[in-house]
Amino acid sequence: MTVLMLLGLAALGLAVLTVAADQLVLGAGRLATMLRIAPVVVGVIVIGLGTSAPEFVVSGIAAARGDVGLAAGNLIGSNILNLTMVLGIAALVAPIAVRSSTVRREAPLSVAATVAFAGAVAFGLGPLAGAGLAVAMLLTAVLLVHLARASAGPAIPPGADDPPQRRRGTTMARETARTVLGLLGTLLGAQLLVENASVLAARLGVPQVIIGLTLVAIGTSLPELVTAVQAQRRGASDLLVGNLLGSNLFNSLTGGAIVGLLGGHRPVDAGPAILLAMVLVALLAWALLGRGHRVTRTDAYLLLGAYLLSLPLLAA
């Protein structure tokens, strides 16, 4: 199979993954609303985890196949991309203003998760480290739900917006089908992307971790990029920033746990320079958000420059 064919199949897998993951999140969110699951749980679990679904599935499948470099590289690259290129492009659309609570709560949690993930990769991302990250994720999820409940507004009274029974049944069946098909499509697209990206890396003689840090990471971060631009156009800056910080938090803890538990004791070929870059990017974004609670267009150029500066570190 030629390199061009491998690229084409990987691109096809990425397209299927992106569309299917979007439908999975949409269907799961609507089902949760219909089943009257608390809005705060929908926000923290469905949206937070849902936007990171491509990273989880791709890294999980890669780790299970033994491609731990590709798996970890995807998570590292996505973390860097989210807080440099994605945040920077969104700030070019319009300056980003955030509430102080976002800087006080989500930002430090996201940075701490990034540091924990970097440490786990540096000292050996095996089953023990994976279990530790999983426990940290559970504790963080409990904390996030508690904080969100404390700041949540009044709930909609039961029955206030119930549709007719027949329409409700039809809608639930449709959203169930959307969710199931979205899950199947996500798994299929991820498998296609990982398999061809892995073969491509071997064919070109490029380390798997570099393929994960670049091609795969950019691909799995597309949902965050599209969501960020759309949210910024609608003036939903808090949603934008919260989604990016939450995505990095879940990537680091949940994604890291998946790779550690499924990848066994295989070493991850990620240099200390790129791990340091991931942590510094998280600190930079936190500093910019905390300085006046705004990310300006000037800051956007700084973030985009930080991403460009991180590229030479891939080979370090």
QUIDA-V563787 format. One line per field, one symbol per residue. ss: DSSP state (A for helix, B for strand, O for the rest). burial: + if it has 9 or more other C-alpha atoms within 8 Angstrom, else -. A space follows every 10 residues. Layout:
ss->???
burial->???
This chain:
ss->OOAAAAAAAA AAAAAAAAAA AAAAAAAAAA AAAAOOOOAA AAAAAAAAAA OOAAAAAAAA AAAAOOOAAA AAAAAAAAAA AAAAAAAAAA AAAOOBBOOA AAAAAAAAAA AAAAAAAAAA AAAOOOAAAA AAAAAAAAAA AAAAAAAAAA AOOOOOOOOO OOOOAAAAAA AAAAAAAAAA AAAAAAAAAA AAAAAAAAAA AAAAOOOAAA AAAAAAAAAA OAAAAAAAAA AAAOOOAAAA AAAAAAAAAA AAAAAAAAAA AAAOOOOOOO OAAAAAAAAA AAAAAAAAAA OOOBBOAAAA AAAAAAAAAA AAAAAO
burial->-----++-++ ++++++++-+ ++++++++++ +++---+--+ ++++++++++ ++++++++++ ++++--++++ ++++++++++ ++++++++++ ++++++++-- -++--+++++ +-++++++-+ ++-+++++++ ++++-++--- +--++--+-- ---------- -------+-- -+--++-+++ ++++++++++ ++++++++++ ++---+++++ ++++-+++-+ +++++-+++- +++--+++-+ ++++++++++ ++++++++++ +++-+--+-+ +--++++++- +++-++-+++ --+++++-++ ++++-++--+ --++--
